[in-house]
Amino acid sequence: MSEEQPNNPLHGVKLVNILDFLVDFYGWKRLGLLIDINCFNSNPSIKSSLKFLRRTQWARDKVEQLYLDTKYDLEK
């Protein structure tokens, strides 16, 4: 189960860490503008957002893509 995934940049990165990074970097308001989902725009919290993102793959995909785009832009 501990196979290496060298081509997966998200391997080993927890969703809570991704969300913490994005909220620290953008803030809830801007994050809600970038990814228009209710858990970012109406009474946002890490707990409610994690619950929604774990159940909703399309939203999680958008969050993960924004994380990758942001993280790799910072490294350039």
MOPAC internal coordinates of N, CA, C and O (Angstrom, degrees):
PM7 1SCF
backbone

  N    0.0000 0     0.00 0     0.00 0    0    0    0
  C    1.4391 1     0.00 0     0.00 0    1    0    0
  C    1.5272 1   111.48 1     0.00 0    2    1    0
  O    1.2310 1   119.89 1   162.87 1    3    2    1
  N    1.3008 1   117.82 1   -17.13 1    3    2    1
  C    1.4566 1   120.84 1  -179.71 1    5    3    2
  C    1.5315 1   111.14 1   -96.29 1    6    5    3
  O    1.2310 1   120.74 1  -136.45 1    7    6    5
  N    1.3248 1   116.19 1    43.55 1    7    6    5
  C    1.4647 1   120.40 1   178.61 1    9    7    6
  C    1.5225 1   109.94 1   -69.21 1   10    9    7
  O    1.2310 1   120.86 1   -33.99 1   11   10    9
  N    1.2973 1   115.96 1   146.01 1   11   10    9
  C    1.4552 1   121.49 1   175.71 1   13   11   10
  C    1.5197 1   109.84 1   -73.55 1   14   13   11
  O    1.2310 1   120.83 1   -35.35 1   15   14   13
  N    1.3019 1   116.02 1   144.65 1   15   14   13
  C    1.4540 1   122.00 1   176.28 1   17   15   14
  C    1.5347 1   108.15 1  -129.56 1   18   17   15
  O    1.2310 1   120.46 1  -105.50 1   19   18   17
  N    1.3277 1   116.72 1    74.50 1   19   18   17
  C    1.4652 1   119.50 1  -173.20 1   21   19   18
  C    1.5266 1   114.24 1   -65.67 1   22   21   19
  O    1.2310 1   119.71 1   157.88 1   23   22   21
  N    1.3304 1   118.15 1   -22.12 1   23   22   21
  C    1.4615 1   120.67 1  -178.28 1   25   23   22
  C    1.5157 1   113.19 1   -95.80 1   26   25   23
  O    1.2310 1   119.93 1  -176.28 1   27   26   25
  N    1.3243 1   117.73 1     3.72 1   27   26   25
  C    1.4531 1   121.32 1  -179.95 1   29   27   26
  C    1.5289 1   109.43 1  -107.31 1   30   29   27
  O    1.2310 1   119.69 1   -76.01 1   31   30   29
  N    1.3493 1   118.19 1   103.99 1   31   30   29
  C    1.4584 1   119.76 1  -177.03 1   33   31   30
  C    1.5282 1   113.39 1   -68.59 1   34   33   31
  O    1.2310 1   119.72 1   165.79 1   35   34   33
  N    1.3261 1   118.13 1   -14.21 1   35   34   33
  C    1.4629 1   121.06 1   179.55 1   37   35   34
  C    1.5259 1   112.67 1   -95.24 1   38   37   35
  O    1.2310 1   120.15 1   179.68 1   39   38   37
  N    1.3244 1   117.31 1    -0.32 1   39   38   37
  C    1.4574 1   120.40 1  -178.97 1   41   39   38
  C    1.5266 1   110.39 1   -60.31 1   42   41   39
  O    1.2310 1   120.76 1   -55.93 1   43   42   41
  N    1.3213 1   116.15 1   124.07 1   43   42   41
  C    1.4537 1   121.11 1   178.45 1   45   43   42
  C    1.5151 1   114.62 1    86.48 1   46   45   43
  O    1.2310 1   119.79 1   177.22 1   47   46   45
  N    1.3303 1   118.01 1    -2.78 1   47   46   45
  C    1.4599 1   121.28 1   179.47 1   49   47   46
  C    1.5294 1   107.92 1   -97.79 1   50   49   47
  O    1.2310 1   120.52 1   -58.25 1   51   50   49
  N    1.3129 1   116.62 1   121.75 1   51   50   49
  C    1.4608 1   121.17 1  -178.72 1   53   51   50
  C    1.5241 1   110.66 1   -80.21 1   54   53   51
  O    1.2310 1   121.28 1   -31.25 1   55   54   53
  N    1.3351 1   115.16 1   148.75 1   55   54   53
  C    1.4600 1   121.05 1   179.76 1   57   55   54
  C    1.5283 1   111.35 1   -58.49 1   58   57   55
  O    1.2310 1   119.96 1   141.89 1   59   58   57
  N    1.3116 1   117.69 1   -38.11 1   59   58   57
  C    1.4628 1   120.34 1   179.38 1   61   59   58
  C    1.5306 1   110.66 1   -63.12 1   62   61   59
  O    1.2310 1   119.95 1   143.88 1   63   62   61
  N    1.3246 1   117.69 1   -36.12 1   63   62   61
  C    1.4686 1   120.84 1   178.06 1   65   63   62
  C    1.5251 1   111.44 1   -69.53 1   66   65   63
  O    1.2310 1   120.73 1   141.94 1   67   66   65
  N    1.3262 1   116.21 1   -38.06 1   67   66   65
  C    1.4644 1   121.06 1   176.62 1   69   67   66
  C    1.5186 1   109.84 1   -61.83 1   70   69   67
  O    1.2310 1   120.81 1   132.15 1   71   70   69
  N    1.3233 1   116.06 1   -47.85 1   71   70   69
  C    1.4583 1   121.02 1  -178.28 1   73   71   70
  C    1.5292 1   111.09 1   -65.65 1   74   73   71
  O    1.2310 1   119.88 1   137.40 1   75   74   73
  N    1.3156 1   117.84 1   -42.60 1   75   74   73
  C    1.4681 1   121.03 1   176.90 1   77   75   74
  C    1.5303 1   110.90 1   -58.51 1   78   77   75
  O    1.2310 1   120.75 1   135.20 1   79   78   77
  N    1.3207 1   116.16 1   -44.80 1   79   78   77
  C    1.4651 1   120.54 1   179.92 1   81   79   78
  C    1.5268 1   110.77 1   -60.55 1   82   81   79
  O    1.2310 1   120.49 1   132.15 1   83   82   81
  N    1.3389 1   116.66 1   -47.85 1   83   82   81
  C    1.4650 1   120.71 1  -177.58 1   85   83   82
  C    1.5261 1   112.07 1   -65.39 1   86   85   83
  O    1.2310 1   120.26 1   139.48 1   87   86   85
  N    1.3263 1   117.11 1   -40.52 1   87   86   85
  C    1.4639 1   120.14 1   179.09 1   89   87   86
  C    1.5282 1   110.19 1   -66.96 1   90   89   87
  O    1.2310 1   119.89 1   139.11 1   91   90   89
  N    1.3229 1   117.81 1   -40.89 1   91   90   89
  C    1.4698 1   120.77 1   177.25 1   93   91   90
  C    1.5224 1   111.22 1   -64.61 1   94   93   91
  O    1.2310 1   120.57 1   140.99 1   95   94   93
  N    1.3226 1   116.51 1   -39.01 1   95   94   93
  C    1.4629 1   120.95 1  -175.65 1   97   95   94
  C    1.5355 1   111.98 1   -77.11 1   98   97   95
  O    1.2310 1   120.42 1   132.46 1   99   98   97
  N    1.3310 1   116.80 1   -47.54 1   99   98   97
  C    1.4645 1   121.33 1  -174.19 1  101   99   98
  C    1.5273 1   114.12 1  -101.36 1  102  101   99
  O    1.2310 1   120.05 1   148.93 1  103  102  101
  N    1.3229 1   117.51 1   -31.07 1  103  102  101
  C    1.4616 1   120.87 1  -170.88 1  105  103  102
  C    1.5239 1   109.22 1    84.01 1  106  105  103
  O    1.2310 1   120.46 1   -20.30 1  107  106  105
  N    1.3308 1   116.73 1   159.70 1  107  106  105
  C    1.4638 1   120.57 1  -175.85 1  109  107  106
  C    1.5288 1   112.14 1   -63.51 1  110  109  107
  O    1.2310 1   120.71 1   138.94 1  111  110  109
  N    1.3274 1   116.25 1   -41.06 1  111  110  109
  C    1.4724 1   119.71 1  -175.36 1  113  111  110
  C    1.5250 1   111.37 1   -62.80 1  114  113  111
  O    1.2310 1   120.34 1   129.88 1  115  114  113
  N    1.3120 1   116.95 1   -50.12 1  115  114  113
  C    1.4730 1   120.49 1  -179.37 1  117  115  114
  C    1.5266 1   110.99 1   -68.45 1  118  117  115
  O    1.2310 1   120.43 1   142.62 1  119  118  117
  N    1.3233 1   116.78 1   -37.38 1  119  118  117
  C    1.4608 1   120.60 1   177.59 1  121  119  118
  C    1.5235 1   110.07 1   -61.01 1  122  121  119
  O    1.2310 1   120.26 1   139.63 1  123  122  121
  N    1.3329 1   117.10 1   -40.37 1  123  122  121
  C    1.4565 1   121.84 1   176.74 1  125  123  122
  C    1.5090 1   112.97 1   -65.66 1  126  125  123
  O    1.2310 1   120.10 1   151.30 1  127  126  125
  N    1.3195 1   117.41 1   -28.70 1  127  126  125
  C    1.4670 1   120.76 1   175.75 1  129  127  126
  C    1.5279 1   111.31 1   -76.30 1  130  129  127
  O    1.2310 1   120.69 1   142.12 1  131  130  129
  N    1.3147 1   116.29 1   -37.88 1  131  130  129
  C    1.4635 1   120.83 1  -179.27 1  133  131  130
  C    1.5271 1   112.05 1   -72.93 1  134  133  131
  O    1.2310 1   120.69 1   140.53 1  135  134  133
  N    1.3252 1   116.28 1   -39.47 1  135  134  133
  C    1.4645 1   121.85 1   177.82 1  137  135  134
  C    1.5265 1   106.00 1  -128.24 1  138  137  135
  O    1.2310 1   120.83 1   -77.54 1  139  138  137
  N    1.3101 1   116.02 1   102.46 1  139  138  137
  C    1.4606 1   121.64 1  -172.68 1  141  139  138
  C    1.5262 1   111.18 1   -81.30 1  142  141  139
  O    1.2310 1   121.74 1   -97.12 1  143  142  141
  N    1.3372 1   114.27 1    82.88 1  143  142  141
  C    1.4626 1   119.82 1   174.10 1  145  143  142
  C    1.5258 1   107.66 1  -128.29 1  146  145  143
  O    1.2310 1   120.98 1   -32.98 1  147  146  145
  N    1.3013 1   115.74 1   147.02 1  147  146  145
  C    1.4514 1   122.37 1  -172.07 1  149  147  146
  C    1.5296 1   113.28 1   -59.18 1  150  149  147
  O    1.2310 1   119.89 1   144.16 1  151  150  149
  N    1.3270 1   117.82 1   -35.84 1  151  150  149
  C    1.4687 1   119.08 1  -177.16 1  153  151  150
  C    1.5294 1   111.80 1   -67.39 1  154  153  151
  O    1.2310 1   119.31 1   164.64 1  155  154  153
  N    1.3270 1   118.92 1   -15.36 1  155  154  153
  C    1.4643 1   121.95 1   175.35 1  157  155  154
  C    1.5306 1   111.82 1   -95.15 1  158  157  155
  O    1.2310 1   120.15 1   159.38 1  159  158  157
  N    1.3267 1   117.33 1   -20.62 1  159  158  157
  C    1.4586 1   121.40 1  -173.34 1  161  159  158
  C    1.5235 1   114.81 1  -104.94 1  162  161  159
  O    1.2310 1   119.86 1   154.11 1  163  162  161
  N    1.3124 1   117.88 1   -25.89 1  163  162  161
  C    1.4554 1   120.54 1  -175.54 1  165  163  162
  C    1.5323 1   109.83 1  -120.78 1  166  165  163
  O    1.2310 1   120.89 1   -72.59 1  167  166  165
  N    1.3289 1   115.90 1   107.41 1  167  166  165
  C    1.4562 1   121.13 1   179.45 1  169  167  166
  C    1.5322 1   112.42 1    54.14 1  170  169  167
  O    1.2310 1   119.34 1  -124.64 1  171  170  169
  N    1.3254 1   118.87 1    55.36 1  171  170  169
  C    1.4639 1   121.01 1  -173.25 1  173  171  170
  C    1.5254 1   113.48 1   -69.46 1  174  173  171
  O    1.2310 1   121.57 1   -36.08 1  175  174  173
  N    1.3144 1   114.60 1   143.92 1  175  174  173
  C    1.4609 1   121.38 1   172.36 1  177  175  174
  C    1.5264 1   107.57 1  -152.52 1  178  177  175
  O    1.2310 1   120.91 1   -22.55 1  179  178  177
  N    1.2981 1   115.86 1   157.45 1  179  178  177
  C    1.4662 1   120.77 1   178.40 1  181  179  178
  C    1.5271 1   109.32 1   -61.48 1  182  181  179
  O    1.2310 1   120.31 1   134.58 1  183  182  181
  N    1.3203 1   117.02 1   -45.42 1  183  182  181
  C    1.4586 1   121.56 1  -176.16 1  185  183  182
  C    1.5277 1   111.99 1   -60.72 1  186  185  183
  O    1.2310 1   119.89 1   130.77 1  187  186  185
  N    1.3274 1   117.81 1   -49.23 1  187  186  185
  C    1.4728 1   120.19 1  -178.46 1  189  187  186
  C    1.5264 1   110.90 1   -68.51 1  190  189  187
  O    1.2310 1   120.46 1   144.24 1  191  190  189
  N    1.3201 1   116.72 1   -35.76 1  191  190  189
  C    1.4647 1   119.91 1   179.47 1  193  191  190
  C    1.5223 1   110.95 1   -67.48 1  194  193  191
  O    1.2310 1   120.19 1   138.40 1  195  194  193
  N    1.3252 1   117.24 1   -41.60 1  195  194  193
  C    1.4659 1   120.56 1   177.89 1  197  195  194
  C    1.5231 1   110.68 1   -61.88 1  198  197  195
  O    1.2310 1   120.45 1   137.31 1  199  198  197
  N    1.3123 1   116.74 1   -42.69 1  199  198  197
  C    1.4682 1   121.24 1   179.78 1  201  199  198
  C    1.5307 1   110.21 1   -59.61 1  202  201  199
  O    1.2310 1   120.80 1   133.77 1  203  202  201
  N    1.3400 1   116.08 1   -46.23 1  203  202  201
  C    1.4601 1   120.42 1  -179.83 1  205  203  202
  C    1.5267 1   111.49 1   -66.50 1  206  205  203
  O    1.2310 1   120.19 1   134.10 1  207  206  205
  N    1.3220 1   117.23 1   -45.90 1  207  206  205
  C    1.4655 1   121.17 1  -176.20 1  209  207  206
  C    1.5248 1   112.18 1   -66.72 1  210  209  207
  O    1.2310 1   120.26 1   148.30 1  211  210  209
  N    1.3151 1   117.10 1   -31.70 1  211  210  209
  C    1.4700 1   119.52 1   178.17 1  213  211  210
  C    1.5249 1   111.97 1   -70.59 1  214  213  211
  O    1.2310 1   120.30 1   155.83 1  215  214  213
  N    1.3405 1   117.04 1   -24.17 1  215  214  213
  C    1.4660 1   120.78 1  -179.08 1  217  215  214
  C    1.5277 1   112.84 1   -97.69 1  218  217  215
  O    1.2310 1   119.55 1   166.32 1  219  218  217
  N    1.3238 1   118.46 1   -13.68 1  219  218  217
  C    1.4590 1   121.95 1  -170.74 1  221  219  218
  C    1.5273 1   110.00 1  -125.33 1  222  221  219
  O    1.2310 1   120.98 1   -82.48 1  223  222  221
  N    1.3310 1   115.72 1    97.52 1  223  222  221
  C    1.4635 1   120.90 1  -172.45 1  225  223  222
  C    1.5260 1   113.50 1   -62.91 1  226  225  223
  O    1.2310 1   119.42 1   139.58 1  227  226  225
  N    1.3336 1   118.71 1   -40.42 1  227  226  225
  C    1.4692 1   120.10 1  -177.82 1  229  227  226
  C    1.5287 1   110.88 1   -62.98 1  230  229  227
  O    1.2310 1   120.22 1   143.15 1  231  230  229
  N    1.3244 1   117.19 1   -36.85 1  231  230  229
  C    1.4671 1   120.50 1   179.20 1  233  231  230
  C    1.5292 1   110.10 1   -71.90 1  234  233  231
  O    1.2310 1   120.95 1   139.74 1  235  234  233
  N    1.3166 1   115.79 1   -40.26 1  235  234  233
  C    1.4687 1   119.60 1   177.76 1  237  235  234
  C    1.5253 1   110.65 1   -62.42 1  238  237  235
  O    1.2310 1   120.54 1   139.40 1  239  238  237
  N    1.3216 1   116.58 1   -40.60 1  239  238  237
  C    1.4631 1   120.70 1   177.71 1  241  239  238
  C    1.5263 1   110.90 1   -58.68 1  242  241  239
  O    1.2310 1   120.25 1   137.45 1  243  242  241
  N    1.3288 1   117.12 1   -42.55 1  243  242  241
  C    1.4654 1   120.73 1   179.71 1  245  243  242
  C    1.5266 1   111.34 1   -65.83 1  246  245  243
  O    1.2310 1   120.51 1   138.63 1  247  246  245
  N    1.3202 1   116.63 1   -41.37 1  247  246  245
  C    1.4657 1   120.97 1   179.23 1  249  247  246
  C    1.5285 1   110.30 1   -64.77 1  250  249  247
  O    1.2310 1   120.49 1   135.13 1  251  250  249
  N    1.3193 1   116.67 1   -44.87 1  251  250  249
  C    1.4647 1   120.31 1   179.56 1  253  251  250
  C    1.5231 1   111.16 1   -63.74 1  254  253  251
  O    1.2310 1   119.96 1   140.78 1  255  254  253
  N    1.3285 1   117.68 1   -39.22 1  255  254  253
  C    1.4595 1   120.64 1   179.25 1  257  255  254
  C    1.5282 1   111.35 1   -67.05 1  258  257  255
  O    1.2310 1   120.33 1   138.76 1  259  258  257
  N    1.3224 1   116.97 1   -41.24 1  259  258  257
  C    1.4666 1   120.06 1   176.88 1  261  259  258
  C    1.5265 1   110.46 1   -62.83 1  262  261  259
  O    1.2310 1   120.30 1   139.57 1  263  262  261
  N    1.3204 1   117.03 1   -40.43 1  263  262  261
  C    1.4655 1   121.42 1   177.06 1  265  263  262
  C    1.5271 1   110.62 1   -59.60 1  266  265  263
  O    1.2310 1   120.73 1   131.04 1  267  266  265
  N    1.3300 1   116.21 1   -48.96 1  267  266  265
  C    1.4616 1   119.74 1  -179.71 1  269  267  266
  C    1.5211 1   111.33 1   -62.43 1  270  269  267
  O    1.2310 1   120.13 1   135.03 1  271  270  269
  N    1.3235 1   117.35 1   -44.97 1  271  270  269
  C    1.4661 1   121.05 1   179.85 1  273  271  270
  C    1.5236 1   110.72 1   -60.89 1  274  273  271
  O    1.2310 1   120.52 1   135.46 1  275  274  273
  N    1.3189 1   116.62 1   -44.54 1  275  274  273
  C    1.4638 1   121.28 1  -178.30 1  277  275  274
  C    1.5243 1   110.97 1   -68.01 1  278  277  275
  O    1.2310 1   120.81 1   132.62 1  279  278  277
  N    1.3085 1   116.06 1   -47.38 1  279  278  277
  C    1.4587 1   121.52 1  -177.09 1  281  279  278
  C    1.5360 1   110.95 1   -61.97 1  282  281  279
  O    1.2310 1   120.33 1   135.85 1  283  282  281
  N    1.3214 1   116.98 1   -44.15 1  283  282  281
  C    1.4624 1   119.36 1  -177.30 1  285  283  282
  C    1.5194 1   112.26 1   -76.98 1  286  285  283
  O    1.2310 1   119.49 1   153.84 1  287  286  285
  N    1.3348 1   118.57 1   -26.16 1  287  286  285
  C    1.4632 1   120.67 1   173.20 1  289  287  286
  C    1.5223 1   110.60 1   -67.51 1  290  289  287
  O    1.2310 1   120.37 1   144.43 1  291  290  289
  N    1.3243 1   116.90 1   -35.57 1  291  290  289
  C    1.4665 1   120.85 1   178.77 1  293  291  290
  C    1.5174 1   112.07 1   -69.09 1  294  293  291
  O    1.2310 1   120.76 1   149.72 1  295  294  293
  N    1.3346 1   116.14 1   -30.28 1  295  294  293
  C    1.4633 1   120.04 1  -177.83 1  297  295  294
  C    1.5223 1   112.95 1   -79.71 1  298  297  295
  O    1.2310 1   120.07 1   167.18 1  299  298  297
  N    1.3141 1   117.46 1   -12.82 1  299  298  297
  C    1.4776 1   120.12 1  -179.47 1  301  299  298
  C    1.4951 1   111.62 1   -78.25 1  302  301  299
  O    1.2310 1   120.10 1   180.00 1  303  302  301

